[in-house]
Amino acid sequence: MLKQPLTDQEIERVINACNTDFERHLVLFLLHTGMHITVLVNQKEHGLKITKGDNGSLYLIWQRPKTKKFMRLKVSKNIKDFVESFLKEAEKHNYTRQYYFYILKEIGSRAGIKELSPMTFRHTFGVKVLKAGADISILKDLMGVRNTSVLMRYIQYTDKHVDEFYDKTEW
């Protein structure tokens, strides 16, 4: 069964359920990046870092091990500090994939969300990007997905999504 994306109310409950800055930064990092947890666990192998682009903007970059493709996500100035802080903390402690799953399960339990995992945040990221108006090809690139059929597993539309689209569209 695919993980359902979080609603805005659930996101707020999850953030409020964080007991430490590290937990809060983990949640915010996953919400803002949609990144696979394995990239976070293997930061050095993937070359995960924040860098400044030619245009002066900040980017989180890393390399996908299978495809050798470089991935890049823009980091806004308002999230730069917690992203840097979180990456340093995570690298310092060399946390495992299982540890991140455990932390998220605990946060989910406190927030009253039964199935909270890194994939929940990946699905939420995908839906948020689309709802913000991004084209499917942009989302495909941001998530590092090669084909659209794989991407469709990450994003799930419900009748509510379709109704929201038609409600704001004038024909």
C-alpha positions as CSV (number, residue, x, y, z in Angstrom):
1,M,0.0,0.0,0.0
2,L,1.3,3.4,-0.9
3,K,1.8,6.0,1.7
4,Q,-0.8,8.8,1.7
5,P,0.5,12.4,1.5
6,L,0.1,14.4,4.6
7,T,-2.6,17.1,4.8
8,D,-1.7,20.6,6.0
9,Q,-3.3,19.8,9.4
10,E,-1.3,16.6,9.7
11,I,1.9,18.5,8.8
12,E,1.2,20.9,11.6
13,R,0.6,18.1,14.0
14,V,3.8,16.3,13.0
15,I,5.9,19.5,13.4
16,N,4.3,20.2,16.8
17,A,5.0,16.6,17.9
18,C,8.8,17.0,17.5
19,N,10.5,17.1,20.9
20,T,14.0,18.2,19.7
21,D,15.5,20.6,17.1
22,F,16.9,17.5,15.4
23,E,13.5,16.0,15.0
24,R,12.0,19.2,13.8
25,H,14.8,19.7,11.3
26,L,14.5,16.1,10.0
27,V,10.7,16.6,9.4
28,L,11.3,20.0,7.7
29,F,14.2,18.7,5.6
30,L,12.1,15.8,4.3
31,L,9.1,18.0,3.7
32,H,11.1,20.5,1.7
33,T,13.2,18.1,-0.3
34,G,11.3,14.9,-0.9
35,M,14.6,13.2,-0.7
36,H,15.2,9.5,-0.4
37,I,16.4,8.6,3.1
38,T,19.3,6.7,1.6
39,V,20.8,9.9,0.3
40,L,20.7,11.4,3.8
41,V,22.2,8.2,5.3
42,N,25.1,8.2,2.8
43,Q,25.8,11.9,2.5
44,K,29.5,11.5,1.7
45,E,28.9,8.8,-1.0
46,H,26.2,11.0,-2.6
47,G,28.2,14.3,-2.2
48,L,25.3,15.9,-0.5
49,K,26.0,19.6,0.2
50,I,24.7,23.1,-0.1
51,T,26.3,25.3,-2.8
52,K,25.8,28.7,-4.4
53,G,24.8,28.8,-8.0
54,D,26.0,31.2,-10.7
55,N,22.9,33.3,-10.1
56,G,23.6,33.6,-6.4
57,S,20.9,31.2,-5.3
58,L,21.6,28.4,-2.9
59,Y,21.1,24.7,-4.0
60,L,21.2,21.4,-2.3
61,I,23.1,19.1,-4.6
62,W,23.9,15.3,-4.7
63,Q,24.7,12.6,-7.1
64,R,22.4,9.6,-7.6
65,P,24.6,6.4,-7.3
66,K,22.8,4.3,-9.9
67,T,22.5,6.9,-12.7
68,K,25.4,9.2,-11.7
69,K,23.0,12.1,-12.4
70,F,23.5,15.2,-10.3
71,M,20.4,16.3,-8.5
72,R,19.7,19.9,-7.5
73,L,17.1,21.5,-5.3
74,K,16.9,25.2,-4.7
75,V,17.2,26.1,-1.0
76,S,15.4,29.3,0.0
77,K,17.1,31.6,2.4
78,N,14.5,31.0,5.1
79,I,15.3,27.2,5.3
80,K,19.0,27.4,4.7
81,D,20.0,27.6,8.4
82,F,18.0,24.5,9.5
83,V,19.1,22.5,6.4
84,E,22.8,23.2,7.1
85,S,22.3,22.5,10.8
86,F,20.5,19.3,10.2
87,L,23.0,18.0,7.6
88,K,25.9,18.7,10.0
89,E,24.2,16.9,12.9
90,A,23.2,13.9,10.7
91,E,26.7,13.6,9.3
92,K,28.3,13.9,12.7
93,H,26.3,11.0,14.2
94,N,26.2,8.8,11.1
95,Y,22.6,7.8,11.7
96,T,21.3,4.7,10.0
97,R,18.2,4.3,7.8
98,Q,16.5,2.3,10.6
99,Y,17.2,5.1,13.1
100,Y,15.4,7.6,10.9
101,F,12.5,5.3,10.4
102,Y,12.4,4.8,14.2
103,I,12.5,8.6,14.9
104,L,9.7,9.2,12.4
105,K,7.5,6.4,13.8
106,E,7.9,7.9,17.2
107,I,7.0,11.4,16.0
108,G,4.0,9.9,14.1
109,S,2.8,8.2,17.2
110,R,2.9,11.5,19.2
111,A,1.1,13.2,16.3
112,G,-1.5,10.6,16.0
113,I,-0.4,9.4,12.6
114,K,0.0,5.7,12.3
115,E,2.2,5.4,9.2
116,L,4.8,8.1,9.2
117,S,7.9,7.3,7.2
118,P,10.4,9.0,4.8
119,M,8.1,7.9,1.9
120,T,5.2,9.8,3.5
121,F,7.2,13.0,3.1
122,R,8.3,12.1,-0.4
123,H,4.6,11.7,-1.4
124,T,3.7,14.9,0.4
125,F,6.5,16.8,-1.4
126,G,5.3,15.5,-4.8
127,V,1.7,16.6,-4.2
128,K,2.7,20.0,-2.8
129,V,4.9,20.7,-5.8
130,L,2.1,19.8,-8.2
131,K,-0.5,21.8,-6.2
132,A,1.9,24.8,-6.3
133,G,1.5,24.7,-10.1
134,A,4.6,22.9,-11.2
135,D,4.5,21.0,-14.5
136,I,4.8,17.2,-14.2
137,S,8.2,17.3,-16.0
138,I,9.6,19.6,-13.3
139,L,8.4,17.3,-10.6
140,K,9.9,14.4,-12.4
141,D,13.3,16.2,-12.4
142,L,13.0,17.4,-8.8
143,M,12.3,13.9,-7.6
144,G,14.9,12.2,-9.8
145,V,12.4,9.9,-11.4
146,R,13.2,8.6,-14.9
147,N,9.7,7.8,-16.2
148,T,6.3,9.2,-15.5
149,S,4.7,5.8,-14.6
150,V,7.1,5.6,-11.6
151,L,6.3,9.2,-10.7
152,M,2.6,8.4,-10.7
153,R,3.1,5.9,-7.8
154,Y,4.3,8.8,-5.7
155,I,1.5,11.2,-6.4
156,Q,-2.0,10.1,-5.8
157,Y,-5.1,12.0,-6.8
158,T,-8.3,11.6,-4.9
159,D,-11.8,12.8,-5.9
160,K,-11.0,15.8,-3.6
161,H,-8.0,16.8,-5.7
162,V,-10.0,16.6,-8.9
163,D,-12.9,18.5,-7.3
164,E,-10.5,21.3,-6.2
165,F,-9.1,21.5,-9.7
166,Y,-12.6,21.9,-11.3
167,D,-13.7,24.3,-8.6
168,K,-10.9,26.8,-9.4
169,T,-11.0,26.3,-13.2
170,E,-13.4,28.3,-15.3
171,W,-14.3,26.7,-18.7
